[in-house]
């Protein structure tokens, strides 16, 4: 189901639900090999806030302040 916009629709719905619940910011992560996810998060103004390892997999952590 890649490249059909489903990930973007889910991300936008989760952001909206976060706003409804009064969240001020969101955190999410993806792995370094997941370039489409990284592009999606940057497109929606998520900022990289750190990296870490889960086993041998490098993880990128993102944050976005909700408006």
Backbone torsions as a table, in degrees:
resi	resn	phi	psi	omega
1	UNK	NA	14.2	178.9
2	UNK	-64.0	151.1	172.9
3	UNK	65.3	28.8	175.7
4	UNK	-113.7	2.6	178.4
5	UNK	84.5	5.7	-177.5
6	UNK	-68.1	-40.4	178.5
7	UNK	-62.0	-42.2	179.0
8	UNK	-65.0	-41.8	177.7
9	UNK	-62.2	-41.4	178.8
10	UNK	-66.2	-42.8	179.8
11	UNK	-61.0	-46.5	179.5
12	UNK	-63.6	-39.4	178.2
13	UNK	-65.6	-40.1	178.4
14	UNK	-67.4	-38.5	176.1
15	UNK	-62.4	-44.1	179.6
16	UNK	-62.7	-43.3	178.9
17	UNK	-64.1	-38.2	176.2
18	UNK	-60.2	-43.5	177.1
19	UNK	-61.0	-45.1	-180.0
20	UNK	-59.2	-34.5	-179.6
21	UNK	-85.4	-1.3	176.9
22	UNK	86.0	15.7	178.3
23	UNK	-68.8	143.7	179.4
24	UNK	-98.3	-26.1	178.2
25	UNK	-152.6	158.8	-180.0
26	UNK	-122.2	146.7	173.8
27	UNK	-121.2	141.3	174.2
28	UNK	-150.4	171.4	179.8
29	UNK	-148.5	162.8	174.7
30	UNK	-152.4	169.2	178.5
31	UNK	-93.5	158.0	-178.5
32	UNK	-56.1	-40.5	-179.7
33	UNK	-67.3	-13.9	-175.6
34	UNK	-86.3	68.1	-177.8
35	UNK	-59.4	-40.4	177.9
36	UNK	-60.6	-38.6	177.9
37	UNK	-65.2	-43.4	179.0
38	UNK	-59.1	-45.1	179.7
39	UNK	-62.7	-40.6	178.7
40	UNK	-62.0	-46.3	-178.1
41	UNK	-65.0	-43.1	178.8
42	UNK	-65.2	-39.9	177.4
43	UNK	-56.4	-34.8	-177.9
44	UNK	-99.5	24.8	170.4
45	UNK	66.9	29.8	170.0
46	UNK	-80.2	140.9	180.0
47	UNK	-107.7	135.5	174.9
48	UNK	-67.9	129.6	-179.0
49	UNK	-119.0	-2.9	177.5
50	UNK	167.9	174.1	177.7
51	UNK	-138.3	156.6	177.9
52	UNK	-159.3	-178.6	179.7
53	UNK	-119.9	139.4	166.5
54	UNK	-119.9	104.4	-170.4
55	UNK	65.3	-121.2	177.4
56	UNK	-104.2	4.6	-177.3
57	UNK	-91.4	123.0	178.1
58	UNK	-80.5	130.0	-176.1
59	UNK	-112.6	140.0	174.6
60	UNK	-108.5	129.0	179.5
61	UNK	-103.6	136.4	-177.7
62	UNK	-124.9	158.7	178.5
63	UNK	-143.0	146.6	174.4
64	UNK	-142.7	129.3	173.0
65	UNK	-83.7	130.3	-179.9
66	UNK	-83.5	146.8	-179.8
67	UNK	-97.6	NA	NA
